[in-house]
Amino acid sequence: MSARNARPIGVFDSGVGGLTVVRALMERLPLESIVYFGDTARVPYGVKSVATIEHFTAQITDFLLGQDVKMLIIACNTMAAVAARVVAERAVGIPVIDVIEAGSQAAVAQSPGGRIGVIGTPTTINSNAYARRIHALDARVRVHSQACPLFVPLVEEGWLDHPVTRMTAHEYLRPVLAEEVDSLVLGCTHYPLLKPLLRDVVGPGVRLIDSAVTTAELAARCLQEAGLAHTGTLPASYRYVVTDVPLRFQTIGERFLGRSLGLVERVDW
């Protein structure tokens, strides 16, 4: 195996949520090293202008390219919705994938009835990014979107099976389920932690599309196609880089990752 294939995958998010993507990557691609960047000093991105998000995304992309990554994964729905072009323009010569592309592809493939529900933060839903991408893949599909603004704080509070969270999920999902959707895209990287609860709410007839798992699957395919998959015997290494408050990141991040983070690095712009 060449040194080119041993390079890490760069994964980035506005905060901690992208660690669900890292967890899925660890399970699907256990030989691959990862550098994760969480912009914890400037989260949330959803309330910021497009120009500001593009500027922050460019900074993070340049940082990760400086770490000699072989692939970039945009693990933030807001960044993917408004700044994917910025990443692609900078990352010339290496694959770039994102959670919206991965989730959209999986939803179209797994929705035989052509009815897809999408839940996400208000910014992601208002961007219409999932609906646009899904319709580009299959114009016949009907997309029913629903913003779920309370899910992120409930997840970060650790209320993954709390009565308040369950009641909130029933309220948010009622109009989507009324459309008899085949699948439901979890269009926020926090939402995979709610999968057991959401599965109870939607019932057995609706397939949950986990954007973290689908992103890991897409990454595996892209690495194979590009001839960049790690095939050696050396153990994978993981780095976690944030812009502020490593202690809080560590506390919540270990819940998201399902394992210890170890050392968390902090960078100053």
C-alpha positions in Angstrom: 0.0 0.0 0.0 1.3 3.5 -0.9 1.7 6.4 1.5 -1.0 8.1 -0.6 -3.6 5.5 0.6 -2.5 5.8 4.3 -3.4 9.5 4.5 -6.4 10.3 6.7 -9.9 11.3 5.8 -10.9 14.9 6.8 -14.3 15.2 8.4 -15.7 18.6 9.5 -18.8 20.1 11.1 -19.8 23.4 12.8 -19.6 21.6 16.1 -20.1 18.2 17.7 -22.8 16.6 15.6 -20.4 15.4 12.9 -19.0 12.8 15.3 -22.0 10.6 14.4 -20.5 10.5 10.9 -17.0 9.7 12.5 -18.6 6.9 14.5 -20.2 5.4 11.3 -16.9 5.7 9.5 -15.0 3.9 12.3 -17.5 1.0 12.0 -17.6 0.9 8.2 -13.9 1.7 7.5 -11.9 0.6 10.6 -8.6 0.8 8.8 -9.0 4.5 7.8 -7.4 7.3 9.9 -9.6 10.4 10.5 -9.0 14.0 11.3 -12.1 15.6 12.7 -12.6 19.4 12.8 -15.4 21.0 14.9 -15.8 24.8 14.8 -17.1 25.0 18.3 -16.1 28.6 18.8 -18.5 29.8 16.0 -21.4 27.3 16.3 -24.3 27.5 15.4 -23.8 28.2 11.7 -27.6 28.2 11.0 -28.1 31.8 12.1 -25.2 33.2 10.0 -25.2 34.6 6.5 -24.3 32.5 3.5 -21.2 34.7 3.0 -20.0 34.1 6.5 -20.7 30.3 6.3 -18.7 30.2 3.1 -15.8 32.1 4.7 -15.7 29.8 7.7 -16.0 26.7 5.5 -13.1 27.9 3.3 -10.9 28.3 6.4 -11.7 24.8 7.7 -11.2 23.3 4.2 -7.7 24.9 4.0 -6.8 23.7 7.4 -7.7 20.1 6.6 -6.0 20.2 3.2 -2.9 21.3 5.2 -3.2 18.0 7.1 -2.7 16.1 3.8 -6.1 14.4 3.8 -7.1 12.1 1.0 -10.8 12.8 1.1 -13.0 15.6 2.6 -16.4 14.8 4.2 -18.8 17.7 4.9 -20.6 16.4 8.0 -22.7 19.5 8.5 -26.0 19.9 6.8 -25.8 23.7 6.9 -22.3 23.8 5.3 -23.4 21.1 2.7 -26.5 23.1 1.8 -24.8 26.5 1.2 -21.0 26.0 0.9 -20.3 22.7 -0.8 -19.1 24.6 -3.9 -16.4 26.4 -1.8 -15.0 23.0 -0.6 -15.0 21.5 -4.1 -13.2 24.6 -5.6 -10.4 24.3 -3.0 -10.1 20.5 -2.8 -8.9 20.0 -6.3 -7.8 16.4 -7.0 -9.4 14.8 -3.9 -12.9 13.4 -3.5 -15.4 15.6 -1.6 -18.7 14.1 -0.3 -21.4 15.4 2.0 -24.3 14.3 4.2 -27.0 15.7 1.9 -25.7 13.9 -1.2 -25.4 10.6 0.7 -28.8 10.9 2.4 -30.5 11.9 -0.9 -29.0 9.0 -2.8 -30.0 6.5 -0.1 -33.5 7.9 0.2 -34.2 7.6 -3.6 -32.9 4.1 -3.7 -34.9 3.0 -0.6 -38.3 4.6 -1.3 -40.2 2.4 -3.8 -43.4 4.4 -3.3 -41.7 7.7 -4.2 -42.7 9.5 -1.0 -39.8 10.7 1.1 -39.9 12.6 4.4 -37.0 14.9 5.5 -36.4 16.3 8.9 -33.7 18.7 9.9 -32.9 22.1 11.4 -34.9 25.1 10.2 -31.8 26.3 8.2 -31.4 23.0 6.4 -35.1 22.7 5.7 -35.5 26.3 4.5 -32.5 25.8 2.2 -34.5 23.1 0.3 -31.2 21.4 -0.3 -32.5 17.9 0.2 -35.6 18.4 -1.9 -33.5 19.8 -4.7 -31.0 17.0 -4.7 -33.6 14.3 -4.4 -35.6 15.7 -7.3 -32.4 16.0 -9.3 -32.0 12.2 -8.8 -35.6 11.4 -9.5 -38.1 14.1 -10.5 -41.1 11.8 -9.8 -40.4 11.6 -6.0 -42.5 13.6 -3.6 -40.6 15.2 -0.7 -42.3 16.3 2.5 -40.0 18.3 4.7 -40.3 19.2 8.4 -38.1 21.5 10.6 -37.5 20.1 14.1 -35.7 22.9 16.0 -36.0 21.3 19.4 -34.2 18.1 18.6 -30.7 19.4 18.7 -30.9 20.9 22.2 -32.7 17.8 23.5 -30.0 15.5 22.1 -27.2 17.6 23.6 -29.0 17.5 26.9 -28.9 13.7 26.7 -32.7 13.3 26.6 -32.6 10.6 24.0 -35.6 8.7 25.4 -37.3 11.3 27.6 -41.1 11.8 27.6 -40.6 15.4 26.4 -38.5 14.2 23.4 -41.0 11.5 22.6 -43.9 14.0 22.7 -41.9 16.5 20.6 -41.2 13.8 18.0 -44.9 12.9 17.7 -45.8 16.6 17.2 -43.1 17.2 14.6 -43.7 14.0 12.6 -47.5 14.0 12.5 -47.8 16.0 9.3 -45.0 14.0 7.6 -46.5 10.7 8.5 -49.9 11.9 7.3 -48.3 11.9 3.8 -47.7 8.1 4.1 -43.9 8.5 3.4 -41.8 5.4 2.6 -38.7 6.7 4.2 -37.6 9.4 6.6 -34.3 11.2 6.1 -32.6 12.2 9.3 -31.2 15.4 7.9 -29.1 16.5 10.9 -26.1 14.8 12.3 -27.6 14.9 15.8 -30.6 12.9 14.9 -29.0 9.4 14.6 -28.9 9.4 18.4 -32.7 9.5 18.4 -33.1 6.6 16.0 -34.6 4.1 18.6 -37.2 6.7 19.7 -37.9 7.8 16.1 -38.4 4.2 15.0 -41.0 3.8 17.7 -42.8 7.0 16.5 -42.8 6.3 12.8 -43.6 2.5 13.0 -42.2 -0.4 11.0 -43.6 0.8 7.7 -41.2 3.7 7.4 -37.5 3.3 6.7 -35.1 5.6 8.6 -32.3 7.0 6.4 -29.4 7.7 8.8 -27.3 10.4 7.1 -24.2 9.2 9.1 -24.4 5.6 8.0 -25.2 6.6 4.4 -22.2 9.0 4.3 -19.9 6.2 5.6 -21.2 3.9 2.8 -20.7 6.6 0.1 -17.2 7.3 1.5 -16.3 3.6 1.2 -17.5 3.4 -2.4 -15.7 6.6 -3.4 -12.4 5.5 -1.8 -12.6 2.2 -3.7 -13.4 3.9 -7.0 -10.6 6.4 -6.6 -8.1 3.7 -5.5 -7.5 5.4 -2.2 -8.8 2.7 0.3 -6.4 1.8 3.1 -5.4 -1.8 2.7 -2.5 -2.1 5.2 -2.3 -3.6 8.7 -1.3 -0.4 10.6 -4.0 0.6 13.1 -6.1 3.7 12.3 -5.4 7.0 14.1 -7.9 9.6 15.1 -7.4 13.3 15.8 -10.1 15.7 17.1 -9.5 19.5 16.5 -11.8 22.2 17.8 -11.7 26.0 18.0 -13.0 26.4 21.6 -14.1 24.7 24.8 -12.5 21.3 24.4 -13.9 20.1 27.8 -17.6 20.6 26.7 -16.8 19.0 23.3 -15.3 16.0 25.1 -18.3 15.6 27.3 -20.9 15.7 24.6 -18.6 14.2 21.9 -18.1 11.0 23.8 -21.8 10.5 23.9 -22.0 11.0 20.2 -19.0 8.8 19.4 -19.8 6.0 21.8 -16.1 5.9 23.0 -13.4 8.0 24.6 -12.1 10.9 22.5 -8.7 11.0 24.1 -6.7 14.2 23.4 -8.7 17.0 21.9 -6.6 19.7 20.2 -7.5 23.4 20.0 -6.6 25.8 17.3 -6.8 29.6 17.2 -7.5 31.3 13.9 
